Amino acid sequence: MARVKQFMRMTRLIIIPLFVLFLAACGGGGDSTGSGNNVKDDRVFNWKMVTTWPPGFPIFQEGAESFARQVRTMSGDRLNILVYAGGELVPPLQVFDAVSQGTIEMGHGSPYYWAGKVPEAQFFSSVPFGMTAKGMNAWLYYGGGLDLWQEVYAPFNLVPLPMGNTGMQMGGWFNKKINTLEDIKGLRMRIPGLGGKVFKRAGGNPVLMAGSEIYTALERGTIDATEWVAPFHDQRLGLNRAAKYYYYPGWHEPGTMFELIINSNNWNELPDDLKQIVETTALAVSQTIYSQMEYYNQKALQEIHQNSHIELLQFPDEVLQELQAMTLETLDEEAAVNPAFKRVYDAYRNFRNQYMQWTRLSEDAYQDILRGQ
Ligand code: CA
C-alpha cells in the first residue's frame, strides 16, 4: 500500500506541473487559440419587442418575456429587450410591419397572421392536415425550411427564427353534433386562416374574431362554434361553459409554429456572440413553450373529463377525409396562381411526404399498439 501511495504522489508531482504548463500554453496564446476575438464588444443594445399576444397571456407572452430575461442575463446586460404585449405599443396585427419598417427591433407571433401579405408564410406556421411540431422542427432546422423562411422574409427586412409551437390543437367547441359534412353547412364558426377557407368550401360560414370576443359570441349564439387552441387555453377563456361538445383533432392546426422576427438592419449590427445568444435562447424558448403546452393541456384535459356536461367527440373519419380533400384543392388553387406560394408548398410537401413514411412505421405504428391496450 505504501508503495502505491508513493507512486501516486510521484505521479501527481509530475502530472500537475505538466497540466499547468499545458493550460498556460493554451490560455496565454491569445488569438493563436482559435477561440476568436478576445476583445469584447461592449456596446449596449436597448431594444423593444412587440408581440401579437394579449398582456400576460400564459405560455406565449410569458415565453417572449422569458426570452428577453434570458438574453439579458447571458449577454451581461449588453442586449436589453423590453417586451410589449399586443396593443401596448402597436396593435397585434401590425407586429410584422413595425419590425419590418424598423420602428421596433423584434417581434413574436405566428407567421400565418401575415397570410394576407405573404400567403406562403402559412407553411412556416401551420396548414390544415400538415405536419405536427416534430415534423416542423425537423423540416425547419434540418430540412431547409428555415433557409427558405429566411429567404421569404428577406425582402421585408426581417430575419425569422422559430420560437415556440402550440402542439396539436383541438377541433373546437360546438353546440351541435357533426356527424356528416351536411352538419357543417351554414354553421357559423370562428376559424381563421386556411382552415377557415377549407371550412367555407365545406359549406360553413367562417367568422374572424379576436380571442377576447369569442366567449361572449359563443355564449350568446352569435357564432355556433369556435376553435381556439387546446384544453389549457380554451378552459381559461371559459369555452367549456359556453358549449357542450368538444371536438378533436385540430385538423386545421396540427402544430402551429411561432416566430421571433428581427429587423435585419438591427440583426446585422449585433456582434457574433449576441447573435449566438439570441439564436440559442430562441431554440431553448421554443422547446419550453412546446413542453409547457403538452404538460398543461394534459392537465386541463383531466379537468374537462371531470366536468360531466362536456362531451369529448372525435370528428367522423369521413368528415376528416372530405376536409382533407378540400384542403388539397384549396392549396392547389393558390399554388396555381401564386409562384412564390407554390415554391414553398412544393418544398413543404416533399419533406412532409418523406417524413410521413418514417412517422407511419415509427410513432404511428407505436401509437396504434397503445390504442389497442
Ligand atoms: Ca387555433
Residues whose N, C-alpha, C, O or C-beta is under 5 A from the ligand:
A	BS01	CA	Q169 E227 W228 V229 E253
